[in-house]
């Protein structure tokens, strides 16, 4: 049963909802079949919005097997997928062929590197959900023989189909029976051909048996639905074992990605296809595939004049990985690129994985910067050669810069082809074939990917589409990572600019301060610390944490520091009260925790007050470390009349006071007090004469080595001394 938000929870409720929606679902299926018929599309898919409203679910499919449909059964509205763009932007998306698909939608091009045309169109948003901006979507695929442009008649038919489907959805909603996405896509069976009479069937079978070789039929799932004894003999298995089975499951020698890929290409592109395979008999067998909307007819013949050669001791040309092997590695690359946070991560992952995945012998990744192409990564080339080509002006007419101006890839199967287009080129890399692929992100070229091969090579259309898709994936990941890097640097520069650049040196007081940014995310934290010199024997220390992780939090942190500075020297309770009144007057909409300490080294005392901040830790001379339970105070910025209470403690020589923000002690799933006690125990176990800078590094390293952190850490350590001490 479905388990989607907003649906009835009980099984009885789900069953009732299913029955109520059945007439509408049936009408949708009929309308989808009609849409395919009118537009002459070979495949139709209808997407319905999830009640959560940021996801589209594949509801109904025709002309496609369940195996093909399932990977596309859930599409996020923000995914770079045609139907998501169509629904989100309320526009028709048209892809005229394999090359255009690979260039504009690399993820689709990688998974489906086949020749087809595609249209994705939105249905009226109010047809599904009157309260929201998202709606349903229709996807239609045409055979690879389709012209690269959508005709006016086809466009009109697509629009009419969307109107009909939207009307069905709207009518169901008006009747109180809204149609929701099913738990699994509904696969519509193609209409069966007319059933022949006995005489006609006998004549058809006689005709089939007179044909040379053997014949069989596959449905859209690839299952063998009919096979002649002659075909079974060529395949080396009885009819009983083959009928109703998938060829690559029933016959071990056909269990290769290449053979299955031929079927996939035929089923998606609806184009005839031929290939040969080595049968166990020691001879090649030829397969000719002829598809339509109901299945695939296969003619099987023996290639009598082409025996299977023995294993070669040396390959005449550089081996090329099979598509299935390459796709496995490239899908792994795609997943890795998704997780790459920094530009150098993208460069390293692409460089390490592309060469072995594609059978290339060398690659170079170049980025456009300041009107020049800079080499940011390479494999298989020497550093000296890369230095020679680094910094090529973008105005130079070369194969490397060509894609930046045209957005189109270049493929050269040998040196003659390269020299024909670029006569002035100097071939210095010792390679014999090249692919120059523009890196395009957000519709703009940002660089070039160069792949080089040691031997001449024919770049088939499918391989060109795959390579173009790979370049698109790298470009998107690299562009995203470069934005991350620049934004991250800007954010950290702003934040560290608001923190103290240096702490004042106070006689008889050893001080160490550390700040560590969160492990994840671009956002700016609001953690801060400060040390303020009042006079030669008096100092104020403050630490705090502004709610939120954004520019507003960082700006408020700067205002809190300024307010504390302005009132430093007054009693701690008064400092917090004044700062609180300032924040409430500003009405920032953010709250701040803060702990303020007034330390009198001459009197050997310290007065502390807190505004909702984690408790400080105090290590006594030659003694344990304890948690100081200060009188609780309200967070700053909530109530302008809030009052705070200070506590006096002794601060004799060798006494250590540790102030910190919650990032040091908060660990998901762990008790906060236990985590604070663990930090206290770590301080207690440190030799008394250890420099505070070393202790601060140890505490930060310990926090960093645990569970991944999602918060910044600020740490301020203060230790009274009998004599002047170092201040790391």
FIPA-65459 format. One line per field, with one value per residue (C-alpha): residue in one letter; x, y, z. Coordinates in pm, whole numbers, plus 32768, in hexadecimal, padded with zeros to 4 digits. Layout:
N
code = (A,...)
c1 = (X,...)
c2 = (Y,...)
c3 = (Z,...)
END
This chain:
728
code = (X,X,X,X,X,X,X,X,X,X,X,X,X,X,X,X,X,X,X,X,X,X,X,X,X,X,X,X,X,X,X,X,X,X,X,X,X,X,X,X,X,X,X,X,X,X,X,X,X,X,X,X,X,X,X,X,X,X,X,X,X,X,X,X,X,X,X,X,X,X,X,X,X,X,X,X,X,X,X,X,X,X,X,X,X,X,X,X,X,X,X,X,X,X,X,X,X,X,X,X,X,X,X,X,X,X,X,X,X,X,X,X,X,X,X,X,X,X,X,X,X,X,X,X,X,X,X,X,X,X,X,X,X,X,X,X,X,X,X,X,X,X,X,X,X,X,X,X,X,X,X,X,X,X,X,X,X,X,X,X,X,X,X,X,X,X,X,X,X,X,X,X,X,X,X,X,X,X,X,X,X,X,X,X,X,X,X,X,X,X,X,X,X,X,X,X,X,X,X,X,X,X,X,X,X,X,X,X,X,X,X,X,X,X,X,X,X,X,X,X,X,X,X,X,X,X,X,X,X,X,X,X,X,X,X,X,X,X,X,X,X,X,X,X,X,X,X,X,X,X,X,X,X,X,X,X,X,X,X,X,X,X,X,X,X,X,X,X,X,X,X,X,X,X,X,X,X,X,X,X,X,X,X,X,X,X,X,X,X,X,X,X,X,X,X,X,X,X,X,X,X,X,X,X,X,X,X,X,X,X,X,X,X,X,X,X,X,X,X,X,X,X,X,X,X,X,X,X,X,X,X,X,X,X,X,X,X,X,X,X,X,X,X,X,X,X,X,X,X,X,X,X,X,X,X,X,X,X,X,X,X,X,X,X,X,X,X,X,X,X,X,X,X,X,X,X,X,X,X,X,X,X,X,X,X,X,X,X,X,X,X,X,X,X,X,X,X,X,X,X,X,X,X,X,X,X,X,X,X,X,X,X,X,X,X,X,X,X,X,X,X,X,X,X,X,X,X,X,X,X,X,X,X,X,X,X,X,X,X,X,X,X,X,X,X,X,X,X,X,X,X,X,X,X,X,X,X,X,X,X,X,X,X,X,X,X,X,X,X,X,X,X,X,X,X,X,X,X,X,X,X,X,X,X,X,X,X,X,X,X,X,X,X,X,X,X,X,X,X,X,X,X,X,X,X,X,X,X,X,X,X,X,X,X,X,X,X,X,X,X,X,X,X,X,X,X,X,X,X,X,X,X,X,X,X,X,X,X,X,X,X,X,X,X,X,X,X,X,X,X,X,X,X,X,X,X,X,X,X,X,X,X,X,X,X,X,X,X,X,X,X,X,X,X,X,X,X,X,X,X,X,X,X,X,X,X,X,X,X,X,X,X,X,X,X,X,X,X,X,X,X,X,X,X,X,X,X,X,X,X,X,X,X,X,X,X,X,X,X,X,X,X,X,X,X,X,X,X,X,X,X,X,X,X,X,X,X,X,X,X,X,X,X,X,X,X,X,X,X,X,X,X,X,X,X,X,X,X,X,X,X,X,X,X,X,X,X,X,X,X,X,X,X,X,X,X,X,X,X,X,X,X,X,X,X,X,X,X,X,X,X,X,X,X,X,X,X,X,X,X,X,X,X,X,X,X,X,X,X,X,X,X,X,X,X,X,X,X,X,X,X,X,X,X,X,X,X,X)
c1 = (8000,806F,8109,80F7,80B7,7F50,7EB7,7DD4,7EA6,7DDB,7DD7,7C5E,7C81,7D88,7CB2,7B88,7C5D,7CDB,7B77,7B0B,7C2C,7C0C,7B22,7C09,7D3C,7C93,7C3C,7DA3,7E23,7D36,7D99,7F0B,7EDD,7E18,7F30,8031,7F50,7F0D,8078,80FF,81E1,8268,8277,819B,81CB,80E5,816F,8097,8107,8149,8076,81C6,81D2,8345,8343,82A2,823B,821B,80AD,8066,8145,8107,81FE,8308,835F,8350,84C9,8505,83F7,845A,859F,84D4,83AD,8409,848F,84DD,8459,85B6,865E,8703,85FF,8522,83D2,8446,84AD,8367,828D,835E,8381,822C,82BD,82E6,843B,84A4,85D5,860E,8705,881C,891E,8831,87C5,892F,8984,8856,880B,894D,88B0,87A7,88AD,8989,8876,87C4,88CF,87DA,8744,85E9,852B,8478,8374,831C,81F4,8145,7FD9,7F12,7F80,7E1B,7DB9,7E68,7E89,7DE1,7EB6,800C,80EB,8145,807D,8096,816C,8156,8287,827C,8394,83B0,848F,85EF,857F,84B5,851E,85E0,84BF,835D,825E,813E,8049,8106,811E,7FA8,7F68,8048,7F90,7E3E,7EAE,7F1B,7DC8,7D0E,7DE3,7DC4,7C4A,7C3A,7D08,7C3B,7AF1,7B5C,7BBF,7A74,79B9,7A6E,7B43,7C98,7D8F,7ECF,8015,8003,80FD,8193,816D,804A,80D1,7FCF,7FD5,7FE5,7EB0,7ED0,7ED7,7DA4,7D80,7DA9,7CC1,7D3F,7D8C,7E39,7F07,7F76,7FDC,80A0,815B,81B2,8231,830D,83A2,83FC,84D8,864A,86CF,85EE,84FA,847D,83B3,83F7,8302,8363,83F5,84E0,8426,841E,82AF,82E2,8407,8432,84EB,85F1,8638,864D,8747,8822,8816,886E,8740,85EC,84B4,8422,8542,853C,83C9,8363,84CC,85BC,86CD,87EB,875F,8710,8856,899A,8A5E,896D,8991,8A6A,8A23,8A5F,8946,8850,88B0,8856,86F9,86E0,874D,864B,8530,8571,85CE,84D4,85DB,8649,8796,8882,89A3,8A63,8AC2,8B9F,8AC7,8B45,8B4A,8C85,8BD5,8B4E,89D5,8937,880C,8731,863D,8502,8437,82DB,81F4,8196,82EB,841B,8432,8585,8618,8736,8828,8975,8AA5,8B3D,8C68,8CE8,8D6E,8DB1,8F27,8FFD,9066,9163,92B7,92CC,91B4,91E0,914E,9117,8FFB,8EC3,8DF0,8C90,8B79,8AF5,8C4C,8C84,8B2A,8B64,8CA5,8C0E,8ADB,8BCF,8C7D,8B2E,8AE3,8C3F,8C1C,8AD3,8B8C,8CBB,8CAE,8DE3,8E5D,8F9D,8ECE,8E14,8F5A,8FFE,8ED2,8EA3,9014,9033,8EFE,8ED3,900B,8FCC,8E55,8E6A,8F9C,9051,91C7,91CA,90E2,90F9,8FFE,9012,8F51,8F1C,8FAD,9002,8FE1,90CD,90AB,914E,919F,9111,9141,91D3,9235,9313,93CB,9517,9527,960E,950F,93F5,94C6,94F2,9377,9317,9293,9221,9166,8FF5,9015,90F7,9049,909F,8FE1,8FFC,8F5B,8E62,8D55,8D5D,8CDD,8BF7,8B8A,8BBD,8CA6,8DAF,8E18,8F4C,8F84,90EA,91F1,9184,9028,90B9,91A8,9092,8FD1,90FB,9225,9303,92E2,941C,93E1,94D0,941F,946A,92F8,922B,90BF,901B,8ED1,8EB4,8D80,8D01,8CA9,8B58,8AAC,8979,8977,8AD4,8C24,8D1B,8E31,8E97,8ECC,8FD0,8FDF,90FA,9128,926B,91D6,90EC,8F83,8E26,8D40,8BEB,8AB4,8A69,8BCA,8BBA,8A77,8B0E,8C47,8B77,8AA4,8BDA,8C5C,8B0D,8B16,8C76,8C1D,8AF1,8BB3,8CDC,8C05,8B4B,8C90,8D30,8C01,8C1E,8D8E,8D61,8C31,8CD9,8E0D,8D3B,8C6F,8D9F,8E51,8D25,8D09,8E79,8E81,8D84,8E50,8F79,90B2,918B,914C,91E4,9308,92B2,93C0,9397,928C,92C4,91C1,9173,9056,8FE4,8ED1,8E6B,8D66,8C57,8CB4,8B93,8AE4,8B2B,8A76,8B1B,8B09,8ACC,8BC3,8CAE,8DA7,8E58,8F58,8F4D,9061,8FD1,911E,9263,91B7,9052,8FCF,8E7A,8E3A,8D03,8C89,8B3D,8A75,8978,884F,8862,8970,895C,89D4,88D3,8960,8AC1,8A55,89A0,8AD3,8B99,8A93,8A98,8C14,8BFD,8AF6,8BC5,8CF8,8C36,8BC9,8CFA,8D72,8C16,8B98,8B4C,89D6,89C7,8A94,899E,886E,88E8,8944,87F0,8739,8802,87AC,863A,8637,86D7,85CB,86AE,85C7,86EF,874D,88A9,8946,8A65,8B47,8C07,8D21,8DC4,8F18,8FDB,9138,91A4,907E,9095,8F1F,8E3D,8CCF,8C02,8AA2,89F5,88DD,887C,89DF,8A7D,8B1B,8C8E,8D8D,8E79,8FB3,9040,91B3,9222,90B5,8F99,8ED3,8D6F,8C42,8BD4,8A5A,8A11,88BA,87F8,87BA,86D6,8770,87C4,86C7,8584,8511,8599,8558,8612,8705,883E,88F8,8A71,8B33,8C89,8D96,8F00,9000,914C,9290,927F,9101,907E,8F34,8EAA,8D9C,8D0D,8BE2,8B00,8BB1,8CC8,8BE4,8AA7,8AA9,896E,88D7,89AC,8949,89C7,8A34,8AF3,8BA2,8C02,8C7E,8D57,8DFA,8E30,8ED9,8FBA,9025,9063,9142,9222,936A,9351,9485,940A,93E9,9281,92B5,9300,91D2,90F0,916C,9130,8FC9,8F7F,901F,8F56,8E12,8E71,8EC1,8D64,8C18,8BF9,8BB8,8AAD,8B05,8C2C,8D0F,8D97,8E81,8F26,9011,9097,9191,920F,9388,9477,9560,9531,94DC,94CE,9397,936F)
c2 = (8000,8169,8226,838E,84C2,852C,83D8,82FC,8232,80F3,7FD9,7FF9,816C,8129,8021,810B,8220,8132,80D6,8242,82A3,817B,8225,8350,8276,81B6,82FE,8376,8236,8256,83C3,836A,825D,8355,8456,835D,8301,846A,84D8,838C,8378,8220,8255,8320,836C,842E,84C7,8534,8619,8590,8634,86A2,8776,8765,8610,857F,8410,8346,82DB,823F,81BC,8133,80A5,8064,7F3D,7F52,7F1C,805B,811F,80DC,81A8,82D8,8299,83B8,8508,862E,877B,880B,86E8,872F,8656,86CC,868C,8741,8871,8868,8860,894F,8A54,8A18,89E8,88E1,8834,879C,86C3,8675,8559,84A9,85BF,86CB,85EF,85B0,8722,87AD,8690,85CF,84EC,8474,8453,8379,8286,827F,82B2,8255,830D,8399,84E2,855B,865B,86B0,8793,8811,87DB,88F7,891D,8949,87FE,874D,8848,8999,8A17,89DF,8A43,88E0,87EF,86B5,8672,85B2,8512,8488,83D6,83A8,82B1,8319,8349,847C,85CC,86A9,87A0,877F,87BF,88B1,8791,86CF,8803,883A,86CB,86DE,8814,876E,8639,870F,87BC,866E,85DB,8719,8711,85AB,8607,8740,8688,8577,867D,8735,85ED,85B7,849B,853E,8459,8426,8385,8209,813F,80BD,8133,809A,7FF6,7FFC,7ECD,7F15,7EC0,7D5A,7D25,7C8F,7B1D,7A50,7935,77CC,77D3,7925,78B2,7774,783D,7935,7819,7779,78C6,78F1,7794,77C5,78EC,7899,787F,78A1,79A0,7A09,7B21,7BEA,7CBF,7E17,7D76,7CA1,7B5D,7A5C,7A36,7967,78A0,77AB,7660,76DC,780B,7734,7652,777A,77F4,769D,7663,75BA,7688,762A,76D0,780C,7856,7950,7999,7ABB,7A53,7ACD,7A0B,78C6,78BA,78F5,794D,7A6E,7AF5,7C19,7D8C,7DC1,7CDB,7D62,7EC3,7E76,7E1B,7F57,8032,7F90,7FAB,811B,819C,80BC,809C,7F53,7ED3,7DB9,7D14,7BCF,7AFC,79CC,7898,7764,76A7,7764,7839,7999,79C8,7AFF,7BA8,7CA1,7D5B,7E03,7EC1,7F5A,7FCB,7E65,7DBD,7D56,7C59,7BAE,7AF6,7A0B,7984,78CE,798A,785C,790A,79B0,78BB,7936,7982,78F3,79E1,7AD5,7AF1,7C62,7D53,7E13,7F4E,7FE6,7F2E,7FF2,7FA3,7F27,8023,7F6F,7F71,80DD,813F,8093,8155,8298,8279,824F,838A,843F,83DA,8446,8595,85CC,85B3,8683,87C9,887A,88BB,87F7,86CB,86D4,86F0,85D1,84E8,852D,8502,83BE,8313,838B,82F5,818C,81A6,821C,8163,82AB,82CB,8438,8550,86BF,87A0,8913,8A36,8B91,8C9C,8E04,8DC5,8C9B,8B22,8AA1,8931,88C7,874E,8646,84D7,8423,8560,85E8,8722,87BF,878C,8817,894A,8985,8995,8A3F,8BA0,8B8E,8CD4,8C9A,8D68,8C5C,8B7F,8A20,88DE,8921,8A7A,8A26,89A1,8AD9,8BAD,8AB1,89D0,88A2,8779,8710,85A8,854E,83DF,8416,8524,856A,85C9,86B4,8756,8780,8861,8905,8904,89CF,88DF,8840,86D9,86B5,85B5,8481,8425,83BD,8413,8523,859D,8710,8737,888C,88A3,8952,89B8,8A95,8ABA,8B53,8AB0,8AAF,89D5,88AA,8738,8697,851C,8481,8320,8277,81D6,8254,8233,8245,8307,8266,833F,828D,82C5,8433,845B,83B3,848C,85C8,8562,8525,867F,8710,865B,86D3,8837,8842,87AE,8893,89CA,8970,892A,8A71,8B32,8A72,8AC6,8C39,8C58,8B8F,8C6C,8DA8,8D29,8CC4,8E0A,8ECD,8DFC,8DFD,8F72,8FA5,8EDA,8F6F,8F7A,8F6D,8F51,904C,8FD6,8FE7,8FBD,8E83,8DF5,8CE1,8CDD,8BF9,8C23,8B45,8B55,8A35,8A57,8950,881C,8841,8958,8AAF,8B6E,8C65,8C1C,8D13,8C89,8D8A,8DC7,8EFB,8F67,90D3,917B,925D,92B0,91FF,9114,9107,905E,9006,8EC4,8E7E,8D60,8D33,8C93,8D49,8C7A,8C15,8BE0,8CFA,8E59,8EE9,8E12,8E85,8FF2,8FD2,8F2A,9062,913D,9066,907F,91FA,9214,9140,9215,9353,92E3,9213,9269,927F,915D,9026,9030,9199,914D,903C,9110,9237,9157,90AF,91FD,9261,911F,9134,929B,9223,9112,902E,8F02,8E35,8DD4,8DC2,8CFC,8DA7,8D71,8E98,8E82,8FA5,8F30,8FF0,8F5B,9030,8FC3,8E60,8E59,8E3B,8E9D,8DE2,8E08,8D45,8D81,8C1F,8BB3,8A5C,8A50,8AA6,89AF,8A03,893E,8982,8980,8815,87AE,8733,87F3,884C,88CE,8A22,8A2B,8B9E,8C37,8C10,8D46,8D81,8D87,8EE3,8F88,8EF6,8FCF,9131,9126,8FDF,8FE6,8F1B,8EA2,8E8E,8D8E,8DC9,8CBB,8CB3,8CCF,8C7C,8C31,8AEF,8B02,8AC5,8B49,8AAF,8B65,8ABD,8AAE,8981,8904,8881,879F,8759,8600,8571,8461,84AC,854D,86B4,86A8,8566,8609,8736,864D,859A,86E6,8735,85E2,8627,8772,86CA,85C5,86CF,871D,8864,88F4,88AD,89E2,8A55,8A60,88EA,88A1,8972,88B2,8769,87C5,8836,86FF,8620,86C9,86B0,853B,84DF,84E6,85D9,8737,8821,8949,8A33,8A22,8B4B,8B05,8BF7,8B76,8C57,8BF3,8CCF,8CCF,8D39,8DC3,8E3C,8D1E,8CE1,8D2C,8C47)
c3 = (8000,7FD0,80EE,807E,8156,8176,8125,81FB,82F0,830E,8211,81F0,81A8,809F,7FF9,7FF5,7F61,7E54,7DF2,7DED,7D0C,7C1D,7B1F,7B0D,7AE4,79CC,791E,7941,78A3,777C,774E,7756,764D,757C,75A2,7520,73FF,7396,73B5,732E,745E,74B4,762E,7719,788C,7974,7AB5,7BDB,7CF6,7E4F,7F61,7FF0,7EB1,7E60,7DB7,7C7E,7C7A,7B3C,7B3C,79E8,78CF,7775,767B,7784,7860,79DA,79E9,7923,79D8,7B42,7B48,7ADB,7BC2,7CAB,7C32,7D12,7C94,7CB1,7BFA,7AA7,79F7,78D2,797D,7AB8,79EB,7929,7A61,7B32,7A1E,7979,781E,7712,770C,75BF,757E,7410,742F,74E6,74C8,7548,7669,76CC,76BA,7777,7867,78AB,79B1,78B9,77A9,7885,78EA,7798,768B,7578,7453,7498,7498,75D1,7635,779D,77E0,791A,7968,7A03,7B6F,7BED,7B56,7C73,7D8D,7D88,7EA8,7E13,7CF0,7C85,7BB1,7AE6,79B7,7871,77C9,7666,75AA,7433,7374,731C,71B3,7219,718B,727F,7291,7316,7204,7233,7221,732D,740B,73ED,743D,7572,75EC,75B0,766F,7796,7799,7798,78AC,797D,7952,79D3,7B05,7B48,7B1F,7C10,7D11,7CE6,7D1E,7E66,7DD9,7D95,7CE9,7DAE,7D3A,7D4F,7E19,7CD2,7B69,7AAC,796F,7859,7778,7603,753B,74B6,733D,7298,72E6,71A5,714A,713D,6FCA,6FDC,710A,7054,6F21,6FFC,70AB,6F5E,6EDF,7014,6FFB,6E8D,6EE8,6F09,7069,7197,721E,7372,7411,754E,760D,768E,77C7,76F3,773C,7623,75C0,7484,73F7,72DC,7306,720F,72E8,7421,7375,7314,747C,7503,75E5,75CB,7582,76D4,778C,76BC,76A4,77B2,7818,77E8,76EF,77CC,78F3,783E,777C,7840,7705,76C4,7825,77BC,77E7,7674,7601,76FE,7698,752D,75A3,7678,7555,7470,756E,75B9,745E,73A4,7292,71EF,726C,7210,72C3,72CF,73FA,742C,7470,7530,73E5,7380,727A,7275,727A,71E4,7286,71C7,72AC,7224,732B,733A,7454,74B6,74BE,73F3,72D8,72C8,719F,71FB,70F5,70FE,7079,6FCB,6F32,706E,7171,72D0,72DE,73F5,7508,747B,751A,74C6,747F,7338,73D0,7523,75D6,762A,775D,771E,774A,787D,7921,78C9,7940,7A8D,7AC4,7A45,7B22,7C40,7BC9,7BBF,7D25,7D91,7CE4,7D99,7EE5,7E7C,7F3E,7EB8,7D58,7D90,7DFF,7CB2,7BEE,7CA9,7C8F,7B1C,7ACF,7B95,7B07,79A2,7905,7977,793E,77D6,775B,771F,7754,77C2,782B,7885,792F,78DA,7970,78DB,79BF,7967,77F0,77FC,781A,7957,7986,7AD7,7ABA,79D6,79BE,78C4,785D,78DB,79AE,78AA,7794,7869,78BE,7747,7710,7855,782B,76BF,7669,762A,74EC,7451,7353,73CC,7406,757B,756A,7456,753F,761A,74FA,7451,7570,748B,74BE,73C6,737B,72AF,725E,71E9,71B7,7051,70C4,71CA,70D2,6FD4,70C3,716E,707D,7166,7289,731A,7387,74A9,7584,74B1,74A1,7371,73C1,7490,751D,7579,7651,76C6,7837,783B,797F,799D,7820,7819,77C4,78E4,785B,7789,77CA,76E6,76BF,75F7,756C,7502,73C9,72B6,7320,7290,7378,7349,7385,74CD,754D,74EB,75AF,76E2,76D5,76AE,77D9,78AA,7859,78C2,7A10,7A55,79F2,7AD8,7BFB,7BC1,7BA3,7CE2,7D9A,7D28,7DA7,7EED,7F0B,7EC6,7FA6,80B6,80A8,80AE,81D5,829E,8250,82CE,8407,8463,8418,852E,8628,86E6,860F,8748,88BC,89B0,8A84,8BF5,8D00,8DD3,8CE7,8BE7,8AD0,89A8,88B2,8792,868E,85AC,849A,846F,83A8,82B1,81FD,8172,8281,836B,84DD,85F8,86F7,878E,88A7,892A,8A2B,8A9D,8B67,8C78,8D23,8D7D,8E75,8DF5,8CBD,8C2E,8B6B,8A9B,89C4,8911,87FF,8724,86B0,8543,843D,8340,82F6,83E8,8502,84B5,84AA,85F7,868A,8633,86DD,8818,882A,8802,8915,8A03,89B9,89FB,8B57,8BBB,8D19,8DAB,8E80,8DAB,8DF2,8D7B,8C42,8BDA,8C31,8B5E,8A3C,8A52,8A44,8911,885C,88AA,8828,86E4,86C0,85F3,8613,8691,87F4,8889,89A2,8A56,8B81,8C13,8D12,8DCE,8E50,8F59,8F62,9088,915E,90D2,908A,8F5E,8F39,8E34,8DA9,8C96,8B9D,8B43,8AEB,8B2F,8C8B,8CA8,8D2B,8E4A,8E98,8FF2,9033,906C,9066,8F8C,8E88,8EE3,8E27,8EAE,8ED2,8EB2,8EF7,8DB0,8CE0,8BB7,8A5B,89DE,88F9,8989,8AAE,8AD5,8C4D,8C8B,8DB0,8DEB,8F20,8F4A,9016,90B4,90AA,911B,9007,90A8,8FEA,8F19,8F0F,8DAF,8D28,8BE7,8B1D,89E6,88FC,88D8,879D,887F,8948,8882,87E0,873D,8817,894A,8A93,8AA5,8C10,8BD4,8AAC,8B81,8C94,8B94,8B31,8CA3,8CD5,8BAA,8C43,8D94,8CF1,8C57,8D0D,8DC8,8D20,8BC0,8AE5,8AB8,893F,893D,8A18,8935,8804,88B6,890E,87AB,8712,87FB,8793,8625,863B,86B7,8601,84DC,8560,84DF,85BF,85EC,871D,87E0,8904,89FA,8B0B,8C23,8D33,8E4E,8E7F,8F8F,8E86,8D21,8C38,8AC7,8A06,88DA)
END
